[in-house]
Amino acid sequence: MKLLIKGGRVIDPASQRDEVADVAIAAGRIIAINNIPADFSPNRTVDATDCVVAPGLVDLAVRLREPGHEHEGMLASEMAAAVAGGVTSLVCPPDTEPVLDEPGLVEMLKSRAEKLHEARVFPLGALTRNLKGEVLTEMVELTEAGCVGFSQAEVPLVNTQVLRRALQYASTFDYVVWLRPQDFYLGQGVAASGALATRLGLGGVPVAAETIAMYTIFELMRGTGARVHLCRISSAAGVALVRQAKQEGLRLSCDVSVNSLHLTDVDIGYFDSRMRLNPPLRQQADRDALRAGLLDGTIDALVSDHTPVKDDAKALPFAESEPGATGVEMLLSLALKWGQDSGAGLSRALAVLTSEPARVLGESLGTLRLSTGQLVVGGVADVCVFDPNSAWVVTPQALRSQGKHTPFSGYELPGQVCCTIVGGQLAFQP
């Protein structure tokens, strides 16, 4: 398949390219940007006039819900949602049923995903067997099966001796451990501690639940030399600790979810279960610090934290409802909105979705994947074409994800995806 993307504004944050140019694609690779060979004869031409041509988005937190949770999301539906949102590479956590703690399960997931010919799937393997926090998994075998790192997903690892051994083992092979910092005992609530949680009578999760876990992780990193990626930090204090740890030289990266970047605990309103999320929505000062941290590079990447939830699980009292929200189709638009609101600009908004998460993923893979998250001649042709001036209203029933619950229902957001190209093939076009 030969494709020509014609007349678009090509923006590649990694190379600081920003120009109106044509892009030629053949055999799954970008063969030219701007200087198109005279003998290039495309099978298909994409008119990108007034559109932005960007690298395919890289989302570091997407639950595909399969295997084990097919009632909440099927592999086909969530992959279709990903490419509809311009996402061409995604990382999925290991908390499926069964848990991704055996090589055969990882290979099966990757094989089924590849047959769909949509986004590229990079699974995280379980750090401990069945995520129980007792026995380490066979990390070498899981890596050989295709895992890009190791995680406990949303299950805190209570035993610090086990965590220390896991970091020691991972450090030996230079694997990256992906951890969501939350103390098990302090993290038992359903909303962020504060005046609103008190007024609504909801169990609170203090900021200390995040920071105490961070102190533990950082101290163990100092002793083991391990590399860690912190998933979905949520507090101003957490941002400050990450900034200090990076300045110290710890091998650390982190991300923030679109939910924490745009919403606060006030959005819970009168027990709106769409706002029942992990981590819980915090106060405005926390949101402001997260926005500033993403702007100055303390936070490396923005993620959708895509977690489709079935209707029955949300149609419950707030404290009993299942946490999670659909987000992958809104990732690009919410990043653009942050770029507009914060003054970060279009290039920085795209960087936290492309080159920066690609760097995190490349570190986890133990190699620099130079063509992932970039538009480079000779690189893999993963491309997102979108109209930055076209607004759309989030209508849950119109989403391609099987999960229809989103805290952004009814929002008018900037930027509509015109087409998504994965490996030189047109994976999505409305």
Secondary structure, 3 states (H helix, E strand, C coil): CEEEEEEEEEEECCCCEEEEEEEEEECCEEEEECCCCCCCCCCEEEECCCCEEEECEEECCECCCCCCCCCCCCHHHHHHHHHHCCEEEEEECCCCCCCCCCHHHHHHHHHHHHHCCCCEEEECEECEHHHCCCCECCHHHHHHHCCCCEECCCCCCCCHHHHHHHHHHHHHHCCEEEECCCCCCCCCCCEECCHHHHHHCCCEECCHHHHHHHHHHHHHHHHHCCEEEECCCCCHHHHHHHHHHHHHCCCEEEEEEHHHHHCCHHHHCCCCHHHCCCCCCCCHHHHHHHHHHHHHCCCCEEECCECCCCHHHHCCCHHHCCCCECCHHHHHHHHHHHHHHHCCHHHHHHHCCCHHHHHHHHHHHCCCCCCCCCCCCCCECCEEEEEEEEEEECCHHHCCCCCCCCCCCCCEEEEEEEEEEECCEEEECC
